[in-house]
Structure formats: C-alpha cells, structure tokens
Amino acid sequence: LLSRRQRQMCIRDRRKVLYFDTEQSRFHCHKVMQRILRLAGLPDNEDCENFVFVGLREFAPSVRLGAIQYALDTWKDYGLVIIDGLRDLMIDINDASESVHLINMMMNWSSVFNIHIHCVLHLNKIDDNIRGHIGTELTNKAETVLVINRSTVYADVSEVHPLNMRDKEFKPFAFSVNEMGPVSYTHLTLPTT
C-alpha cells in the first residue's frame, strides 16, 4: 500500500513493528513472537521496545478493528504493521461493502500514519483462490500479493510465489520452519505455476 519512496522513508525513520494476530491462541502467539525476536537477533525472553505483539483472538471483529485503530492513534513511530488474520476483522468476507470499507480503512491508515501494512489472508481450501470479496479487494489494492502453499513435492516445505506485483517480480522460493525459525531452500526445484 506504499510507494517505494515511502517504504524507504519508513525503513529509515521508523523501525518499530506492530503485530496483530487475530486467530491464534496465546500459546501460539507467544511462539511466533519468540521466533520473530530470535530471527531479529534479539532476546526472546524480555520485552523489546521496537516490537509489539497483540493477540486479538477472543474479541469480536469490531473490537479487533477498534484495538488496531486505538494502537495506531496512540502508539507512535511504527513503520510496519502486520495484521495476521485479515478475515477476522469482518463479519462476512463476501460482503462487498464491508470489504471495501476495510480496505479503505487500511489505505487510510497507510497514508495517515505513513506505515506499511502487511496482511495475512488465507486461501480457499478447495480452489486455492484468495478468500471472498475481501480477497478480491485486497488483490486490487495491494502493492504485492504473495501465495504461500505447502509443497506438493517436498515434505514440511512451503513454497512462496508472487501472485500480483506492482513492482519487480521475484523467483519463487521455498522454506520450512523449525524451532529457531525459517530455513530457506534456494536449491530446490519448484514446480512452475
């Protein structure tokens, strides 16, 4: 949702990350948070002033949205906001007006707060399409849409492919996750899509 120049400014001037998870249990949120801290070379057993992780699983969609809005209004100097579970910020993923409203909110946030927003939206299990009308709207407005699928060739490996890129595309790559974090596999031959 940001231009290249805005992203560069964001990286240079705002190094804080705000992470919202809408669906995982506290246990799994904690595991994800620790993995991220370890990958950043930070201690995973103490608070980090540049990284805030917020679990919103137990709340209704309107409360989740309100919590994100409150955090953005109150906490300053964030350059990256991750929303893991975009679907959980709405009641009906196939409601056109609700989808447009949510995407417009995120576009507003990216401009007003000068932030990059990274969203996670799962694929349909049956056809591997991005879920619902919200998926269509997100694809239409997003700068980059990536698809992460389990490999059909390699056990415990996920493959990352560009789906929609406004900038330069990249070659697909693969990774797996162990207790320390992701392990990249650049030597694997991935199926073409």
mmCIF file of the C-alpha atoms, coordinates in Angstrom:
data_MODEL
# 
_entry.id   MODEL 
# 
loop_
_atom_site.group_PDB 
_atom_site.id 
_atom_site.type_symbol 
_atom_site.label_atom_id 
_atom_site.label_alt_id 
_atom_site.label_comp_id 
_atom_site.label_asym_id 
_atom_site.label_entity_id 
_atom_site.label_seq_id 
_atom_site.pdbx_PDB_ins_code 
_atom_site.Cartn_x 
_atom_site.Cartn_y 
_atom_site.Cartn_z 
_atom_site.occupancy 
_atom_site.B_iso_or_equiv 
_atom_site.pdbx_formal_charge 
_atom_site.auth_seq_id 
_atom_site.auth_comp_id 
_atom_site.auth_asym_id 
_atom_site.auth_atom_id 
_atom_site.pdbx_PDB_model_num 
ATOM 1   C CA . LEU A 1 1   ? 0.000   0.000   0.000   1.00 0.00 ? 1   LEU A CA 1 
ATOM 2   C CA . LEU A 1 2   ? 3.072   2.303   -0.009  1.00 0.00 ? 2   LEU A CA 1 
ATOM 3   C CA . SER A 1 3   ? 5.256   3.550   -2.827  1.00 0.00 ? 3   SER A CA 1 
ATOM 4   C CA . ARG A 1 4   ? 8.931   2.555   -2.980  1.00 0.00 ? 4   ARG A CA 1 
ATOM 5   C CA . ARG A 1 5   ? 9.961   6.019   -1.731  1.00 0.00 ? 5   ARG A CA 1 
ATOM 6   C CA . GLN A 1 6   ? 7.521   5.802   1.177   1.00 0.00 ? 6   GLN A CA 1 
ATOM 7   C CA . ARG A 1 7   ? 8.843   2.332   2.089   1.00 0.00 ? 7   ARG A CA 1 
ATOM 8   C CA . GLN A 1 8   ? 12.414  3.616   2.090   1.00 0.00 ? 8   GLN A CA 1 
ATOM 9   C CA . MET A 1 9   ? 11.408  6.527   4.339   1.00 0.00 ? 9   MET A CA 1 
ATOM 10  C CA . CYS A 1 10  ? 9.544   4.100   6.561   1.00 0.00 ? 10  CYS A CA 1 
ATOM 11  C CA . ILE A 1 11  ? 12.559  1.837   6.930   1.00 0.00 ? 11  ILE A CA 1 
ATOM 12  C CA . ARG A 1 12  ? 14.954  4.703   7.554   1.00 0.00 ? 12  ARG A CA 1 
ATOM 13  C CA . ASP A 1 13  ? 12.830  6.685   10.012  1.00 0.00 ? 13  ASP A CA 1 
ATOM 14  C CA . ARG A 1 14  ? 10.540  4.168   11.700  1.00 0.00 ? 14  ARG A CA 1 
ATOM 15  C CA . ARG A 1 15  ? 11.937  0.889   12.833  1.00 0.00 ? 15  ARG A CA 1 
ATOM 16  C CA . LYS A 1 16  ? 9.145   -0.259  15.133  1.00 0.00 ? 16  LYS A CA 1 
ATOM 17  C CA . VAL A 1 17  ? 6.888   -3.188  14.252  1.00 0.00 ? 17  VAL A CA 1 
ATOM 18  C CA . LEU A 1 18  ? 3.306   -3.626  15.456  1.00 0.00 ? 18  LEU A CA 1 
ATOM 19  C CA . TYR A 1 19  ? 1.982   -7.180  15.011  1.00 0.00 ? 19  TYR A CA 1 
ATOM 20  C CA . PHE A 1 20  ? -1.714  -8.099  15.412  1.00 0.00 ? 20  PHE A CA 1 
ATOM 21  C CA . ASP A 1 21  ? -2.760  -11.751 15.429  1.00 0.00 ? 21  ASP A CA 1 
ATOM 22  C CA . THR A 1 22  ? -6.494  -12.358 15.250  1.00 0.00 ? 22  THR A CA 1 
ATOM 23  C CA . GLU A 1 23  ? -6.797  -16.124 15.410  1.00 0.00 ? 23  GLU A CA 1 
ATOM 24  C CA . GLN A 1 24  ? -4.041  -17.956 17.266  1.00 0.00 ? 24  GLN A CA 1 
ATOM 25  C CA . SER A 1 25  ? -4.083  -18.944 20.920  1.00 0.00 ? 25  SER A CA 1 
ATOM 26  C CA . ARG A 1 26  ? -1.852  -17.092 23.383  1.00 0.00 ? 26  ARG A CA 1 
ATOM 27  C CA . PHE A 1 27  ? 0.485   -20.088 23.369  1.00 0.00 ? 27  PHE A CA 1 
ATOM 28  C CA . HIS A 1 28  ? 0.967   -19.969 19.592  1.00 0.00 ? 28  HIS A CA 1 
ATOM 29  C CA . CYS A 1 29  ? 1.168   -16.162 19.560  1.00 0.00 ? 29  CYS A CA 1 
ATOM 30  C CA . HIS A 1 30  ? 3.980   -16.422 22.084  1.00 0.00 ? 30  HIS A CA 1 
ATOM 31  C CA . LYS A 1 31  ? 5.809   -18.987 19.921  1.00 0.00 ? 31  LYS A CA 1 
ATOM 32  C CA . VAL A 1 32  ? 5.511   -16.725 16.853  1.00 0.00 ? 32  VAL A CA 1 
ATOM 33  C CA . MET A 1 33  ? 6.698   -13.700 18.837  1.00 0.00 ? 33  MET A CA 1 
ATOM 34  C CA . GLN A 1 34  ? 9.722   -15.591 20.182  1.00 0.00 ? 34  GLN A CA 1 
ATOM 35  C CA . ARG A 1 35  ? 10.617  -16.845 16.693  1.00 0.00 ? 35  ARG A CA 1 
ATOM 36  C CA . ILE A 1 36  ? 10.491  -13.295 15.309  1.00 0.00 ? 36  ILE A CA 1 
ATOM 37  C CA . LEU A 1 37  ? 12.682  -11.956 18.120  1.00 0.00 ? 37  LEU A CA 1 
ATOM 38  C CA . ARG A 1 38  ? 15.235  -14.744 17.621  1.00 0.00 ? 38  ARG A CA 1 
ATOM 39  C CA . LEU A 1 39  ? 15.328  -14.067 13.864  1.00 0.00 ? 39  LEU A CA 1 
ATOM 40  C CA . ALA A 1 40  ? 15.989  -10.394 14.623  1.00 0.00 ? 40  ALA A CA 1 
ATOM 41  C CA . GLY A 1 41  ? 18.868  -11.388 16.895  1.00 0.00 ? 41  GLY A CA 1 
ATOM 42  C CA . LEU A 1 42  ? 17.057  -10.172 19.997  1.00 0.00 ? 42  LEU A CA 1 
ATOM 43  C CA . PRO A 1 43  ? 16.481  -11.951 23.326  1.00 0.00 ? 43  PRO A CA 1 
ATOM 44  C CA . ASP A 1 44  ? 13.175  -13.828 23.242  1.00 0.00 ? 44  ASP A CA 1 
ATOM 45  C CA . ASN A 1 45  ? 12.647  -13.685 26.999  1.00 0.00 ? 45  ASN A CA 1 
ATOM 46  C CA . GLU A 1 46  ? 12.349  -9.912  27.530  1.00 0.00 ? 46  GLU A CA 1 
ATOM 47  C CA . ASP A 1 47  ? 10.336  -7.013  26.163  1.00 0.00 ? 47  ASP A CA 1 
ATOM 48  C CA . CYS A 1 48  ? 11.528  -5.271  23.019  1.00 0.00 ? 48  CYS A CA 1 
ATOM 49  C CA . GLU A 1 49  ? 10.600  -1.602  22.630  1.00 0.00 ? 49  GLU A CA 1 
ATOM 50  C CA . ASN A 1 50  ? 10.652  -1.852  18.820  1.00 0.00 ? 50  ASN A CA 1 
ATOM 51  C CA . PHE A 1 51  ? 8.283   -4.812  18.581  1.00 0.00 ? 51  PHE A CA 1 
ATOM 52  C CA . VAL A 1 52  ? 4.771   -5.037  19.999  1.00 0.00 ? 52  VAL A CA 1 
ATOM 53  C CA . PHE A 1 53  ? 2.699   -8.195  19.542  1.00 0.00 ? 53  PHE A CA 1 
ATOM 54  C CA . VAL A 1 54  ? -1.053  -8.030  20.226  1.00 0.00 ? 54  VAL A CA 1 
ATOM 55  C CA . GLY A 1 55  ? -3.294  -11.106 20.337  1.00 0.00 ? 55  GLY A CA 1 
ATOM 56  C CA . LEU A 1 56  ? -6.930  -10.387 19.488  1.00 0.00 ? 56  LEU A CA 1 
ATOM 57  C CA . ARG A 1 57  ? -8.394  -13.874 19.172  1.00 0.00 ? 57  ARG A CA 1 
ATOM 58  C CA . GLU A 1 58  ? -11.095 -13.604 21.821  1.00 0.00 ? 58  GLU A CA 1 
ATOM 59  C CA . PHE A 1 59  ? -12.623 -10.356 20.543  1.00 0.00 ? 59  PHE A CA 1 
ATOM 60  C CA . ALA A 1 60  ? -15.378 -9.580  18.056  1.00 0.00 ? 60  ALA A CA 1 
ATOM 61  C CA . PRO A 1 61  ? -14.373 -8.111  14.676  1.00 0.00 ? 61  PRO A CA 1 
ATOM 62  C CA . SER A 1 62  ? -15.469 -4.586  15.627  1.00 0.00 ? 62  SER A CA 1 
ATOM 63  C CA . VAL A 1 63  ? -13.404 -4.728  18.838  1.00 0.00 ? 63  VAL A CA 1 
ATOM 64  C CA . ARG A 1 64  ? -10.368 -6.001  16.902  1.00 0.00 ? 64  ARG A CA 1 
ATOM 65  C CA . LEU A 1 65  ? -10.679 -3.111  14.435  1.00 0.00 ? 65  LEU A CA 1 
ATOM 66  C CA . GLY A 1 66  ? -11.107 -0.672  17.301  1.00 0.00 ? 66  GLY A CA 1 
ATOM 67  C CA . ALA A 1 67  ? -7.998  -2.041  19.035  1.00 0.00 ? 67  ALA A CA 1 
ATOM 68  C CA . ILE A 1 68  ? -5.929  -1.592  15.880  1.00 0.00 ? 68  ILE A CA 1 
ATOM 69  C CA . GLN A 1 69  ? -7.263  1.938   15.374  1.00 0.00 ? 69  GLN A CA 1 
ATOM 70  C CA . TYR A 1 70  ? -6.534  2.785   19.020  1.00 0.00 ? 70  TYR A CA 1 
ATOM 71  C CA . ALA A 1 71  ? -2.984  1.423   18.764  1.00 0.00 ? 71  ALA A CA 1 
ATOM 72  C CA . LEU A 1 72  ? -2.310  3.420   15.600  1.00 0.00 ? 72  LEU A CA 1 
ATOM 73  C CA . ASP A 1 73  ? -3.750  6.593   17.149  1.00 0.00 ? 73  ASP A CA 1 
ATOM 74  C CA . THR A 1 74  ? -1.872  6.151   20.428  1.00 0.00 ? 74  THR A CA 1 
ATOM 75  C CA . TRP A 1 75  ? 1.428   4.356   19.802  1.00 0.00 ? 75  TRP A CA 1 
ATOM 76  C CA . LYS A 1 76  ? 3.818   6.268   17.587  1.00 0.00 ? 76  LYS A CA 1 
ATOM 77  C CA . ASP A 1 77  ? 6.818   5.666   15.342  1.00 0.00 ? 77  ASP A CA 1 
ATOM 78  C CA . TYR A 1 78  ? 5.693   2.364   13.833  1.00 0.00 ? 78  TYR A CA 1 
ATOM 79  C CA . GLY A 1 79  ? 6.810   1.718   10.271  1.00 0.00 ? 79  GLY A CA 1 
ATOM 80  C CA . LEU A 1 80  ? 5.395   -1.768  9.777   1.00 0.00 ? 80  LEU A CA 1 
ATOM 81  C CA . VAL A 1 81  ? 2.013   -3.055  10.908  1.00 0.00 ? 81  VAL A CA 1 
ATOM 82  C CA . ILE A 1 82  ? 1.275   -6.746  10.445  1.00 0.00 ? 82  ILE A CA 1 
ATOM 83  C CA . ILE A 1 83  ? -2.301  -7.993  10.574  1.00 0.00 ? 83  ILE A CA 1 
ATOM 84  C CA . ASP A 1 84  ? -2.235  -11.774 10.693  1.00 0.00 ? 84  ASP A CA 1 
ATOM 85  C CA . GLY A 1 85  ? -5.821  -12.745 10.062  1.00 0.00 ? 85  GLY A CA 1 
ATOM 86  C CA . LEU A 1 86  ? -7.428  -10.010 7.986   1.00 0.00 ? 86  LEU A CA 1 
ATOM 87  C CA . ARG A 1 87  ? -10.551 -12.140 7.620   1.00 0.00 ? 87  ARG A CA 1 
ATOM 88  C CA . ASP A 1 88  ? -11.174 -11.844 11.358  1.00 0.00 ? 88  ASP A CA 1 
ATOM 89  C CA . LEU A 1 89  ? -11.636 -8.071  11.134  1.00 0.00 ? 89  LEU A CA 1 
ATOM 90  C CA . MET A 1 90  ? -15.005 -8.537  9.435   1.00 0.00 ? 90  MET A CA 1 
ATOM 91  C CA . ILE A 1 91  ? -18.228 -10.489 9.778   1.00 0.00 ? 91  ILE A CA 1 
ATOM 92  C CA . ASP A 1 92  ? -18.748 -11.578 6.142   1.00 0.00 ? 92  ASP A CA 1 
ATOM 93  C CA . ILE A 1 93  ? -15.774 -11.966 3.785   1.00 0.00 ? 93  ILE A CA 1 
ATOM 94  C CA . ASN A 1 94  ? -18.177 -11.940 0.819   1.00 0.00 ? 94  ASN A CA 1 
ATOM 95  C CA . ASP A 1 95  ? -19.896 -8.663  1.733   1.00 0.00 ? 95  ASP A CA 1 
ATOM 96  C CA . ALA A 1 96  ? -18.783 -6.116  -0.874  1.00 0.00 ? 96  ALA A CA 1 
ATOM 97  C CA . SER A 1 97  ? -19.440 -3.010  1.227   1.00 0.00 ? 97  SER A CA 1 
ATOM 98  C CA . GLU A 1 98  ? -17.762 -4.449  4.336   1.00 0.00 ? 98  GLU A CA 1 
ATOM 99  C CA . SER A 1 99  ? -14.755 -5.492  2.233   1.00 0.00 ? 99  SER A CA 1 
ATOM 100 C CA . VAL A 1 100 ? -14.407 -2.091  0.564   1.00 0.00 ? 100 VAL A CA 1 
ATOM 101 C CA . HIS A 1 101 ? -14.787 -0.369  3.938   1.00 0.00 ? 101 HIS A CA 1 
ATOM 102 C CA . LEU A 1 102 ? -11.983 -2.477  5.489   1.00 0.00 ? 102 LEU A CA 1 
ATOM 103 C CA . ILE A 1 103 ? -9.623  -1.957  2.540   1.00 0.00 ? 103 ILE A CA 1 
ATOM 104 C CA . ASN A 1 104 ? -10.347 1.786   2.611   1.00 0.00 ? 104 ASN A CA 1 
ATOM 105 C CA . MET A 1 105 ? -9.542  1.852   6.338   1.00 0.00 ? 105 MET A CA 1 
ATOM 106 C CA . MET A 1 106 ? -6.179  0.215   5.672   1.00 0.00 ? 106 MET A CA 1 
ATOM 107 C CA . MET A 1 107 ? -5.428  2.583   2.781   1.00 0.00 ? 107 MET A CA 1 
ATOM 108 C CA . ASN A 1 108 ? -6.238  5.482   5.100   1.00 0.00 ? 108 ASN A CA 1 
ATOM 109 C CA . TRP A 1 109 ? -4.006  4.065   7.846   1.00 0.00 ? 109 TRP A CA 1 
ATOM 110 C CA . SER A 1 110 ? -1.098  3.634   5.440   1.00 0.00 ? 110 SER A CA 1 
ATOM 111 C CA . SER A 1 111 ? -1.370  7.278   4.333   1.00 0.00 ? 111 SER A CA 1 
ATOM 112 C CA . VAL A 1 112 ? -2.239  8.989   7.609   1.00 0.00 ? 112 VAL A CA 1 
ATOM 113 C CA . PHE A 1 113 ? 0.288   7.077   9.726   1.00 0.00 ? 113 PHE A CA 1 
ATOM 114 C CA . ASN A 1 114 ? 2.887   6.626   6.956   1.00 0.00 ? 114 ASN A CA 1 
ATOM 115 C CA . ILE A 1 115 ? 3.124   2.882   7.565   1.00 0.00 ? 115 ILE A CA 1 
ATOM 116 C CA . HIS A 1 116 ? 3.491   -0.272  5.522   1.00 0.00 ? 116 HIS A CA 1 
ATOM 117 C CA . ILE A 1 117 ? 0.712   -2.768  6.233   1.00 0.00 ? 117 ILE A CA 1 
ATOM 118 C CA . HIS A 1 118 ? 1.346   -6.467  5.765   1.00 0.00 ? 118 HIS A CA 1 
ATOM 119 C CA . CYS A 1 119 ? -1.794  -8.633  5.827   1.00 0.00 ? 119 CYS A CA 1 
ATOM 120 C CA . VAL A 1 120 ? -2.303  -12.372 6.008   1.00 0.00 ? 120 VAL A CA 1 
ATOM 121 C CA . LEU A 1 121 ? -5.397  -13.744 4.273   1.00 0.00 ? 121 LEU A CA 1 
ATOM 122 C CA . HIS A 1 122 ? -5.755  -17.468 3.772   1.00 0.00 ? 122 HIS A CA 1 
ATOM 123 C CA . LEU A 1 123 ? -6.657  -19.186 0.523   1.00 0.00 ? 123 LEU A CA 1 
ATOM 124 C CA . ASN A 1 124 ? -9.813  -21.197 -0.056  1.00 0.00 ? 124 ASN A CA 1 
ATOM 125 C CA . LYS A 1 125 ? -9.050  -24.802 0.789   1.00 0.00 ? 125 LYS A CA 1 
ATOM 126 C CA . ILE A 1 126 ? -10.911 -26.117 -2.253  1.00 0.00 ? 126 ILE A CA 1 
ATOM 127 C CA . ASP A 1 127 ? -9.558  -23.977 -5.104  1.00 0.00 ? 127 ASP A CA 1 
ATOM 128 C CA . ASP A 1 128 ? -6.549  -22.040 -3.738  1.00 0.00 ? 128 ASP A CA 1 
ATOM 129 C CA . ASN A 1 129 ? -8.140  -18.674 -4.556  1.00 0.00 ? 129 ASN A CA 1 
ATOM 130 C CA . ILE A 1 130 ? -7.833  -15.764 -2.138  1.00 0.00 ? 130 ILE A CA 1 
ATOM 131 C CA . ARG A 1 131 ? -10.840 -15.854 0.186   1.00 0.00 ? 131 ARG A CA 1 
ATOM 132 C CA . GLY A 1 132 ? -14.004 -13.929 -0.536  1.00 0.00 ? 132 GLY A CA 1 
ATOM 133 C CA . HIS A 1 133 ? -14.702 -10.438 -1.736  1.00 0.00 ? 133 HIS A CA 1 
ATOM 134 C CA . ILE A 1 134 ? -12.120 -9.181  0.734   1.00 0.00 ? 134 ILE A CA 1 
ATOM 135 C CA . GLY A 1 135 ? -9.504  -11.213 -1.183  1.00 0.00 ? 135 GLY A CA 1 
ATOM 136 C CA . THR A 1 136 ? -10.549 -9.615  -4.455  1.00 0.00 ? 136 THR A CA 1 
ATOM 137 C CA . GLU A 1 137 ? -10.445 -6.112  -2.980  1.00 0.00 ? 137 GLU A CA 1 
ATOM 138 C CA . LEU A 1 138 ? -7.107  -6.747  -1.293  1.00 0.00 ? 138 LEU A CA 1 
ATOM 139 C CA . THR A 1 139 ? -5.621  -8.047  -4.541  1.00 0.00 ? 139 THR A CA 1 
ATOM 140 C CA . ASN A 1 140 ? -6.909  -4.970  -6.389  1.00 0.00 ? 140 ASN A CA 1 
ATOM 141 C CA . LYS A 1 141 ? -5.364  -2.508  -3.926  1.00 0.00 ? 141 LYS A CA 1 
ATOM 142 C CA . ALA A 1 142 ? -2.264  -4.261  -2.603  1.00 0.00 ? 142 ALA A CA 1 
ATOM 143 C CA . GLU A 1 143 ? 1.204   -3.488  -3.836  1.00 0.00 ? 143 GLU A CA 1 
ATOM 144 C CA . THR A 1 144 ? 2.273   -7.114  -3.585  1.00 0.00 ? 144 THR A CA 1 
ATOM 145 C CA . VAL A 1 145 ? 0.314   -10.339 -3.176  1.00 0.00 ? 145 VAL A CA 1 
ATOM 146 C CA . LEU A 1 146 ? 2.242   -13.492 -2.343  1.00 0.00 ? 146 LEU A CA 1 
ATOM 147 C CA . VAL A 1 147 ? 0.892   -17.025 -2.185  1.00 0.00 ? 147 VAL A CA 1 
ATOM 148 C CA . ILE A 1 148 ? 2.392   -19.479 0.282   1.00 0.00 ? 148 ILE A CA 1 
ATOM 149 C CA . ASN A 1 149 ? 1.430   -23.121 -0.250  1.00 0.00 ? 149 ASN A CA 1 
ATOM 150 C CA . ARG A 1 150 ? 2.622   -26.394 1.173   1.00 0.00 ? 150 ARG A CA 1 
ATOM 151 C CA . SER A 1 151 ? 4.896   -28.101 -1.296  1.00 0.00 ? 151 SER A CA 1 
ATOM 152 C CA . THR A 1 152 ? 3.384   -30.983 -3.215  1.00 0.00 ? 152 THR A CA 1 
ATOM 153 C CA . VAL A 1 153 ? 6.907   -32.324 -3.778  1.00 0.00 ? 153 VAL A CA 1 
ATOM 154 C CA . TYR A 1 154 ? 8.851   -31.789 -0.530  1.00 0.00 ? 154 TYR A CA 1 
ATOM 155 C CA . ALA A 1 155 ? 7.619   -32.750 2.940   1.00 0.00 ? 155 ALA A CA 1 
ATOM 156 C CA . ASP A 1 156 ? 7.351   -29.950 5.540   1.00 0.00 ? 156 ASP A CA 1 
ATOM 157 C CA . VAL A 1 157 ? 8.281   -27.299 2.975   1.00 0.00 ? 157 VAL A CA 1 
ATOM 158 C CA . SER A 1 158 ? 6.281   -24.212 1.993   1.00 0.00 ? 158 SER A CA 1 
ATOM 159 C CA . GLU A 1 159 ? 6.623   -22.526 -1.391  1.00 0.00 ? 159 GLU A CA 1 
ATOM 160 C CA . VAL A 1 160 ? 6.311   -18.769 -1.940  1.00 0.00 ? 160 VAL A CA 1 
ATOM 161 C CA . HIS A 1 161 ? 5.167   -17.451 -5.321  1.00 0.00 ? 161 HIS A CA 1 
ATOM 162 C CA . PRO A 1 162 ? 4.324   -13.921 -6.460  1.00 0.00 ? 162 PRO A CA 1 
ATOM 163 C CA . LEU A 1 163 ? 0.658   -13.634 -7.458  1.00 0.00 ? 163 LEU A CA 1 
ATOM 164 C CA . ASN A 1 164 ? 0.269   -9.933  -8.096  1.00 0.00 ? 164 ASN A CA 1 
ATOM 165 C CA . MET A 1 165 ? 3.185   -7.494  -8.130  1.00 0.00 ? 165 MET A CA 1 
ATOM 166 C CA . ARG A 1 166 ? 3.153   -3.768  -8.887  1.00 0.00 ? 166 ARG A CA 1 
ATOM 167 C CA . ASP A 1 167 ? 6.938   -3.793  -8.848  1.00 0.00 ? 167 ASP A CA 1 
ATOM 168 C CA . LYS A 1 168 ? 9.557   -6.276  -9.955  1.00 0.00 ? 168 LYS A CA 1 
ATOM 169 C CA . GLU A 1 169 ? 8.629   -9.933  -9.552  1.00 0.00 ? 169 GLU A CA 1 
ATOM 170 C CA . PHE A 1 170 ? 10.917  -12.395 -7.816  1.00 0.00 ? 170 PHE A CA 1 
ATOM 171 C CA . LYS A 1 171 ? 11.703  -16.038 -8.410  1.00 0.00 ? 171 LYS A CA 1 
ATOM 172 C CA . PRO A 1 172 ? 9.660   -18.433 -6.277  1.00 0.00 ? 172 PRO A CA 1 
ATOM 173 C CA . PHE A 1 173 ? 11.452  -19.828 -3.256  1.00 0.00 ? 173 PHE A CA 1 
ATOM 174 C CA . ALA A 1 174 ? 10.812  -22.386 -0.542  1.00 0.00 ? 174 ALA A CA 1 
ATOM 175 C CA . PHE A 1 175 ? 11.273  -22.593 3.219   1.00 0.00 ? 175 PHE A CA 1 
ATOM 176 C CA . SER A 1 176 ? 10.441  -24.668 6.243   1.00 0.00 ? 176 SER A CA 1 
ATOM 177 C CA . VAL A 1 177 ? 10.162  -23.624 9.866   1.00 0.00 ? 177 VAL A CA 1 
ATOM 178 C CA . ASN A 1 178 ? 11.978  -25.234 12.755  1.00 0.00 ? 178 ASN A CA 1 
ATOM 179 C CA . GLU A 1 179 ? 12.220  -24.112 16.391  1.00 0.00 ? 179 GLU A CA 1 
ATOM 180 C CA . MET A 1 180 ? 14.773  -21.431 15.507  1.00 0.00 ? 180 MET A CA 1 
ATOM 181 C CA . GLY A 1 181 ? 12.715  -20.032 12.620  1.00 0.00 ? 181 GLY A CA 1 
ATOM 182 C CA . PRO A 1 182 ? 12.509  -20.330 8.839   1.00 0.00 ? 182 PRO A CA 1 
ATOM 183 C CA . VAL A 1 183 ? 15.119  -22.200 6.844   1.00 0.00 ? 183 VAL A CA 1 
ATOM 184 C CA . SER A 1 184 ? 15.371  -21.131 3.201   1.00 0.00 ? 184 SER A CA 1 
ATOM 185 C CA . TYR A 1 185 ? 15.756  -23.662 0.393   1.00 0.00 ? 185 TYR A CA 1 
ATOM 186 C CA . THR A 1 186 ? 17.144  -21.948 -2.667  1.00 0.00 ? 186 THR A CA 1 
ATOM 187 C CA . HIS A 1 187 ? 18.416  -25.207 -4.170  1.00 0.00 ? 187 HIS A CA 1 
ATOM 188 C CA . LEU A 1 188 ? 15.003  -26.863 -4.573  1.00 0.00 ? 188 LEU A CA 1 
ATOM 189 C CA . THR A 1 189 ? 13.437  -27.140 -7.999  1.00 0.00 ? 189 THR A CA 1 
ATOM 190 C CA . LEU A 1 190 ? 9.939   -25.757 -7.574  1.00 0.00 ? 190 LEU A CA 1 
ATOM 191 C CA . PRO A 1 191 ? 7.029   -26.652 -9.829  1.00 0.00 ? 191 PRO A CA 1 
ATOM 192 C CA . THR A 1 192 ? 6.068   -23.838 -12.228 1.00 0.00 ? 192 THR A CA 1 
ATOM 193 C CA . THR A 1 193 ? 2.651   -22.264 -11.839 1.00 0.00 ? 193 THR A CA 1 
# 
